[in-house]
Amino acid sequence: MFALLLVNFVLLNVKVKVQALKTLFKKKASNVTKLFALSALCIALSACNSDSTSTTTDGDTVSNSAPTVDAGIDQTVNAGDTVYLSSTVEDDGEVSVNWSQTSGTTVSLSSSTATSTEFVAPEVLTDEALVFEISADDGTNDVVVDTVIVNVIASSDSDSGSDTGAVDNSAKLTSWLINNDTTSTYIQNNGAVVEDVQSVEVVTVTEEDADVEYMYVQTTDIPKYDVTLTQDQVDALNNRPRAATDFYNGVTSAAVGQTISFGEDIGYNSSTENCDDTGGAGYWPPGPGCPTEQTVEAYFPITPTDLSDTETCETGLGTVGLMVNGTSIFNWGDGMSYGNNIWYTLAPIAEQYDVDVCGGHAANGEYHHHFYTSCLADLLEDDGDAHSPIYGFAADGYPLYGPYESNGQLALSGWEMRDYGASESEGGCGTEGERSCTLVDQYDVSQGTQTSDAGPAIGAEVTTLSGNTLNADDGYYFEDFYYAQKTVTGAQLDEHNGHDTNDGKGYHYHITLMLDSDGKLQPSFPYQIGPRFKGQLADNSIGRCDTGETMGPPPGM
């Protein structure tokens, strides 16, 4: 009886190995040779892992051994090649397998649940390693995994023409926070909403008989923000000027040390717009609605084209770029003005009590940031000990870096606040504490001033859209600033809030912060991108140049 069982086991093992060899012949000869030798050795020994399953004298199985998995040998391919991944999985029973990509430009696998799968190697700007993992689960033992690396050689026509440019473009592609696994706990849309960015790839678009390369990004606009509250953050929530009515119980329900997720209820009396339907109630203060899942498909030119000296493109209301976690970037404005569309309010100031703990909120369901967010900084591990990483991309294709130029050195805005008591030649009105004139050209203070309807006096109380009372100090309105034309070198930025310091990053924008009188970091105008774009906006851009038409309030307010 035992001899008969042994013969059947050997024959079964030979059948499995022959089938495996058929699959493996799709691989390169070197891989086939390696695995053939392994299979032949297994057959000669009657069974690999023959000692992992024990039996009693009457033949009953008393244990179930873990599966073994081999993802195959590493490969080197060219962009555009069809790549075959063929694994060897062995087990003494039924086993389920799953392929996943853990690193590199995202590709589409033909199957994620078969032992063999294939994909087309993506176009890459520089040689890139794609890492894949296969897991085997028999439902009893621990899941077993193995990885394989596919090195993709960039096409010659993808080369930027210089080593420095190649490094820049590679950094662009790898800066995005890719996620296809985790979903939002509190934001729903007929089911779970995947967080962050789902895919980034280089695509070629034919435009006017020319092929143009873009980064093509797909995202839901819902970030994965998990914040562990500090004492300062809880105090700031409870010390809001309208805390008594902003919160159900007059104070936040969150506590120091508590980790809250994006959209989690912390006691706010939130708007009814979306909040009760798709989630987020209690996470945002009264005023703006709650965000919803977006279907964002964005194109960013790999090689931005600068506007000519005679062209300008003002950043308008709405999306002017994307953060690397897929959230939208909005410009300085909140769409509101004082008087006859003369004195335009700045969103980071006027809306300071209308944002969540990560400094964002939604308009028409679109979640966005007008200024620096510490939540993204934490995700990117940007603590100011070196040049900040890429935080996002402007609609013109130029990257947006964080606030630091180097260790402890903030990037410096080229814009300064006007002194209304100064002479006209210095950008003032000669009226101390009174907004009684505007500049002819905010980019050239030497052009002088022009009379206008007076704005609120410096320090006067104004009421925001959400009913908060603030002081209209110098710097509350867009017209309070002018470009100082400082020499752009080192940490100093230009009129677009960017620079090129020949450090290999090329031209790039910066998020700008400054230290206040208490030594705390505060947003610094123009905050992120602009007021004008540096580069041209393509027809397929997610942004647009402002038309100069009268602004209105942002949707949802």
Secondary structure as GFF3:
##gff-version 3
##sequence-region A 1 557
A	DSSP	alpha_helix	2	24	.	.	.	ID=ss1
A	DSSP	alpha_helix	29	44	.	.	.	ID=ss2
A	DSSP	beta_strand	68	70	.	.	.	ID=ss3
A	DSSP	beta_strand	75	78	.	.	.	ID=ss4
A	DSSP	beta_strand	82	86	.	.	.	ID=ss5
A	DSSP	beta_strand	88	90	.	.	.	ID=ss6
A	DSSP	beta_strand	96	103	.	.	.	ID=ss7
A	DSSP	beta_strand	116	120	.	.	.	ID=ss8
A	DSSP	beta_strand	128	137	.	.	.	ID=ss9
A	DSSP	beta_strand	144	153	.	.	.	ID=ss10
A	DSSP	three_ten_helix	156	158	.	.	.	ID=ss11
A	DSSP	alpha_helix	163	174	.	.	.	ID=ss12
A	DSSP	beta_strand	183	188	.	.	.	ID=ss13
A	DSSP	beta_strand	192	194	.	.	.	ID=ss14
A	DSSP	beta_strand	197	207	.	.	.	ID=ss15
A	DSSP	beta_strand	210	219	.	.	.	ID=ss16
A	DSSP	beta_strand	226	228	.	.	.	ID=ss17
A	DSSP	alpha_helix	231	238	.	.	.	ID=ss18
A	DSSP	alpha_helix	243	246	.	.	.	ID=ss19
A	DSSP	beta_strand	259	261	.	.	.	ID=ss20
A	DSSP	alpha_helix	275	278	.	.	.	ID=ss21
A	DSSP	beta_strand	296	301	.	.	.	ID=ss22
A	DSSP	beta_strand	319	323	.	.	.	ID=ss23
A	DSSP	beta_strand	328	330	.	.	.	ID=ss24
A	DSSP	beta_strand	333	338	.	.	.	ID=ss25
A	DSSP	beta_strand	343	346	.	.	.	ID=ss26
A	DSSP	alpha_helix	347	350	.	.	.	ID=ss27
A	DSSP	beta_strand	360	363	.	.	.	ID=ss28
A	DSSP	beta_strand	366	369	.	.	.	ID=ss29
A	DSSP	alpha_helix	374	379	.	.	.	ID=ss30
A	DSSP	beta_strand	390	394	.	.	.	ID=ss31
A	DSSP	beta_strand	399	401	.	.	.	ID=ss32
A	DSSP	beta_strand	404	406	.	.	.	ID=ss33
A	DSSP	beta_strand	409	410	.	.	.	ID=ss34
A	DSSP	beta_strand	415	417	.	.	.	ID=ss35
A	DSSP	three_ten_helix	424	426	.	.	.	ID=ss36
A	DSSP	beta_strand	437	439	.	.	.	ID=ss37
A	DSSP	three_ten_helix	445	447	.	.	.	ID=ss38
A	DSSP	beta_strand	449	451	.	.	.	ID=ss39
A	DSSP	beta_strand	461	463	.	.	.	ID=ss40
A	DSSP	beta_strand	469	471	.	.	.	ID=ss41
A	DSSP	three_ten_helix	478	480	.	.	.	ID=ss42
A	DSSP	beta_strand	481	483	.	.	.	ID=ss43
A	DSSP	beta_strand	498	499	.	.	.	ID=ss44
A	DSSP	beta_strand	508	510	.	.	.	ID=ss45
A	DSSP	beta_strand	513	515	.	.	.	ID=ss46
A	DSSP	beta_strand	521	523	.	.	.	ID=ss47
###
